[in-house]
Amino acid sequence: MSVGRSTFESDAHGAKYVKALDAHASARDRFFELLNDACNEHRLQDAEALGHPALAGIVRFLDDDPETGWVVATELRFRQAVGVGVRLKMEELGWVKTGVKGPVASVHFSRAERYVAA
């Protein structure tokens, strides 16, 4: 299982962010690499289990990565695409959105969707 460009294209909401991802191809590819890493899949789920938004589990990697860090710092649409990517990954892992957002300790992200196991 992995989330990639084609996953975004086939998702009605995700398709709106393909241009933002494609505008920064190296950051996009690195984001997908981070998102699909087995350890990071566990971090997403562990963050929710500990009462934090899933994004909190990997946000430090996005903020600090040389490929993604500058893009999430400067591009709102790319940051929004990150949220969509996390949703797609969490759904793939069997979680559903709660409709509630929680705080994220990050320089570039302030709040993110919360999930519950389906």
JOJO-V812779 format. One record per residue. N is the residue number from 0. RES is the residue in three letters. SS is DSSP state (hx for helix, st for strand, lp for the rest). PSI is psi in radians with two decimals (none if undefined). Layout:
N:RES:SS:PSI  N:RES:SS:PSI
This chain:
0:MET:lp:2.34  1:SER:lp:2.63  2:VAL:lp:2.29  3:GLY:lp:-2.95  4:ARG:hx:-0.74  5:SER:hx:-0.55  6:THR:hx:-0.74  7:PHE:hx:-0.78  8:GLU:hx:-0.62  9:SER:hx:-0.12  10:ASP:lp:2.25  11:ALA:lp:-0.75  12:HIS:lp:-0.74  13:GLY:hx:-0.57  14:ALA:hx:-0.47  15:LYS:hx:-0.25  16:TYR:hx:0.03  17:VAL:hx:-0.73  18:LYS:hx:-0.70  19:ALA:hx:-0.65  20:LEU:hx:-0.78  21:ASP:hx:-0.45  22:ALA:lp:-0.35  23:HIS:lp:1.23  24:ALA:hx:-0.72  25:SER:hx:-0.67  26:ALA:hx:-0.69  27:ARG:hx:-0.86  28:ASP:hx:-0.69  29:ARG:hx:-0.71  30:PHE:hx:-0.82  31:PHE:hx:-0.66  32:GLU:hx:-0.82  33:LEU:hx:-0.78  34:LEU:hx:-0.62  35:ASN:hx:-0.05  36:ASP:lp:2.30  37:ALA:hx:-0.70  38:CYS:hx:-0.68  39:ASN:hx:-0.51  40:GLU:hx:-0.73  41:HIS:hx:-0.68  42:ARG:hx:-0.69  43:LEU:hx:-0.84  44:GLN:hx:-0.68  45:ASP:hx:-0.66  46:ALA:hx:-0.79  47:GLU:hx:-0.73  48:ALA:hx:-0.47  49:LEU:lp:0.12  50:GLY:lp:0.35  51:HIS:lp:2.77  52:PRO:lp:2.58  53:ALA:hx:-0.72  54:LEU:hx:-0.55  55:ALA:hx:-0.45  56:GLY:hx:-0.42  57:ILE:lp:-0.01  58:VAL:hx:-0.60  59:ARG:hx:-0.55  60:PHE:hx:-0.67  61:LEU:hx:-0.78  62:ASP:hx:-0.68  63:ASP:hx:-0.22  64:ASP:lp:2.35  65:PRO:lp:-0.50  66:GLU:lp:-0.71  67:THR:lp:-0.47  68:GLY:hx:-0.85  69:TRP:hx:-0.51  70:VAL:hx:-0.79  71:VAL:hx:-0.42  72:ALA:hx:-0.47  73:THR:hx:-0.31  74:GLU:lp:1.83  75:LEU:hx:-0.80  76:ARG:hx:-0.60  77:PHE:hx:-0.73  78:ARG:hx:-0.73  79:GLN:hx:-0.67  80:ALA:hx:-0.61  81:VAL:hx:-0.77  82:GLY:hx:-0.72  83:VAL:hx:-0.74  84:GLY:hx:-0.71  85:VAL:hx:-0.73  86:ARG:hx:-0.82  87:LEU:hx:-0.72  88:LYS:hx:-0.78  89:MET:hx:-0.69  90:GLU:hx:-0.70  91:GLU:hx:-0.58  92:LEU:lp:0.01  93:GLY:lp:0.38  94:TRP:st:2.76  95:VAL:st:2.68  96:LYS:st:2.59  97:THR:st:-0.32  98:GLY:st:0.08  99:VAL:st:2.44  100:LYS:st:2.58  101:GLY:st:2.84  102:PRO:st:2.57  103:VAL:lp:2.27  104:ALA:lp:1.61  105:SER:lp:2.66  106:VAL:lp:-0.60  107:HIS:lp:-0.32  108:PHE:lp:2.36  109:SER:lp:-0.68  110:ARG:st:2.67  111:ALA:st:2.76  112:GLU:st:2.53  113:ARG:st:2.63  114:TYR:st:2.78  115:VAL:st:2.52  116:ALA:st:2.35  117:ALA:lp:none
